[in-house]
Structure formats: structure tokens, C-alpha cells
Amino acid sequence: MKVTAVILAAGQGTRMRSDLPKVMHAVCGQPMIYYAIQAAKAASSETPVVVIGHAADAVKDYVHDSARLVFQEKQLGTGHAVLQAESFLRGKSDYVIVTYADMPLLRAETLSRLVATQGANPGPITLLTVIADDPRGFGRIIRKPDGSVEAILEEAQASPEQLTIQELNVGAYCFSADWLWEALHRIPLSPKGEYYLTDTVELAVKAGLPVQALLLDDPLEAIGINTRIHLSEAEVAMRQRINSAHMLAGVTLINPQMTYIEAGVTIGLDTVIWPNSYLQGGTRIGENCEIGPDSILRDTVTGQNCVVLASVLEGAILEDNVDVGPFAHLRKGAHLCSGVHMGNFGEVKDSTLGPGTKMGHFSYIGNATIGPNVNIGAGTITCNYDGVHKHPTQIGADVFIGSDTMLVAPVELGDRSRTGAGSVVTKNVPEDTLVVGMPARAISRKTKR
């Protein structure tokens, strides 16, 4: 059985009051169209088709090769939008799912149930419905005595009595494919000059074909986004869903309401996340870690048994048993090997700190490669930028860097070398050598045995 999803993403979204296409607004760190595509892929057997229109280039650049794209040149309604996919799909699928890209909370499991319901339906359509107190302008579902759908009644055409109906049309459908492509050509033009997909229900009913409805278990899945208010509602619901999934998988969130975890973040077993922590982008956290409170991890990878307290980590890598903070900043390219300690008010960028290295507070390390078991005293600075170019610093194993040392790159410090407090190192330091002063000069050298 071949199932293909058509995702409608051509609308302008004027009520968002934004230069950004509506479907590109983020929910928990991902554009809302991301969720629509992921759900469609999981519920279907073929690559989804996304119908684009307004601000098509921005949507196209994001979607790239995750779906097939078709352009709706004129915005002539939802029925016309689906019709744009006919050339891709006619004769190539048994069933067609139709969803909207502005419904990020709609689950793949729900779409799969929709397909299964349609598979048992002798008629051509199964649609998704929800029971809700707030109609949000959705059409009311009128049912026949046998439980099948008689009509979708739009709010503007409903009588006062009909407006009390609480079963609403969500806007997700599964069609028998061959019937759909034929029916789309018979949809009448509305007074507004558009072709509405909901009119397919009337076509089926008039032909004596049953239209079935699948009632949502979770009304939150029906949230469609038309305004920034709706966007915030979806954000809260998605964050709760993400946080619940992590807790059920063995992660402790001390205060889920104050923990912000974006879609795509992975967290290992028995890790504890303290309040006011933000885990963003492609962040991956290992087992038995402790993150926060007041920490931001963006596109950062940690090993096991790491501690990050009140710090900001961006594009960093932490191996096992690393502790950071409080008030540390790891920038892109920071790599802390196993057992590294990084104290408060330190900053690392484009640098590797070797296993067991200790970095004191109020230090900056940039464009440096540091060996194992190095002590970096408080206030140490790698002076890596000359105003035009960045220059590297190389520090060997078991080196001791005294407090307030300035390492003027490019410079190398050999194994077991030492700098005195306040040194300004402008030349390479040999192994087993102590340098002091400004500029630093050698005052002693150990003899190798």
C-alpha cells in the first residue's frame, strides 16, 4: 500500500505580522514545517510533497531534499493547492494524506491512525475531528445517524443552534487517491473565487459514498497557528511534550516548567537538568550529567558524568568527567578532554584542553592546543589576535602557567615548562624551563636524568 502526504505550505500568514513566512516560525527550535514533514514521513511510505507559494524561496531553501516541492502560483484555495500535486502523484499512490504545515503538534501516530481508518472505509475520505470549547473558526461536523459525516458546516454559514456543535474539522484528511484527483476537478468555485478542499466531502456525500471521521484523543494536536498567540500556545504544548518524553526516558527535570529543551536534543539516562536551563540545537548530553541551573547549551556535546553550572556552551565538546563553571563561556570549537576542570569566569574558543587539565578562573584561551595535566593559572590570556590574523598557541604536557600570564601567539611551551605570575611570554619556551618577567626570560632549566 502506497501512502503519500501532501503538506500545504503556500499561505501568506498575514495575521502573524511578519516578514518571515508563517511556516518558518520556530516552535521549540524548529520551523513549524519541520514537524509537519517529520510526521508525514513517519505516517506514509513515499516522500512527502510540500505545496509552496508565498515566500517560496525561503521555504524551499529550508525543505531542500527532505520533501518534493510544488509551486502554487496563484492562491486559489486549498482544493487548488492540493491539485498542484496531481502531476506528482496521480496513479502512484493508493492513499493521499493532506495536512497543513502550520499544525506542528499533529503526531505521526495520529496520521497513521487516519490512514488505517480510511483503509477500512469503503468511501473515499476520512477526516480528523476534535471536540473543543473554542472553535477557533473551524467548521462544525454534522454527522448522520450512522455516525458518518454528513457535512462540514463553516462557521459563517452555521445557525445559532449549529454553532453549539463542539465537534470541529481539524483540517487533516486521508483520501483514496484515484477518487481525490478526479473530485478536485469537480469542486465548485466559491463566491470568494477559491476552490475549497472541504467541498470534497459534499461531493462524496451527494454520490452516496461514506465519509468517516477520526476523533482526536489529544485536542492539543489540533492547534493551528495563525497568530503569535497561537504560536506561543504551540510552544508551551510542544515544550511540555518534549520534556515529558525525556522524563519518561529516565531524565530528571527538577522543574519542567522552567526547563527549555528544543526538538532534536538528546539526553542520557540519569542526567539531572536544573531549572532555567536551555538545551538547544543539536545538543547531545551523556548519562549521569548535571546541567544547570541557569545554563545554556547550544549545539554542544557532552560525555558522561559532566557538570555544567550556570554557564554558556556554544558548539563545544566535553568528554567524560568534565566540570565547567559557574559563569564559564565555551565558544565554537572548544574541546575539553576527559577530566578537565574549567573554573568560573573563564572563556575558551577554538581550543583543545588535554585530559586532566585545570583552567583557573578569569582566563581566556583561544586558538590553542593544550596537552594533558596542564595547570592554567587565574587570569591567563592567550593573546591570539594581532588585529588581522589569529595565531596559535601550543602548550605541552604537565605545564604550569602562573597567574596573569600573557601568552603572545604564535608561541609554544614545551613539556613541563613553567611561567611565573605576571609573565608576558613572547618567545617559545623549551621543555623543563621556567620563564618569568615582561617579556619573559628563562631563569632556570631542569636537567633531564
Order of alpha helices (4+ residues) and beta strands (2+ residues): beta-beta-beta-alpha-beta-alpha-beta-alpha-alpha-beta-alpha-beta-beta-beta-beta-alpha-alpha-beta-alpha-beta-beta-beta-beta-beta-beta-beta-beta-beta-beta-beta-beta-beta-beta-beta-beta-beta-beta-beta-beta-beta-beta-beta-beta-beta-beta-beta-beta-beta-beta-beta
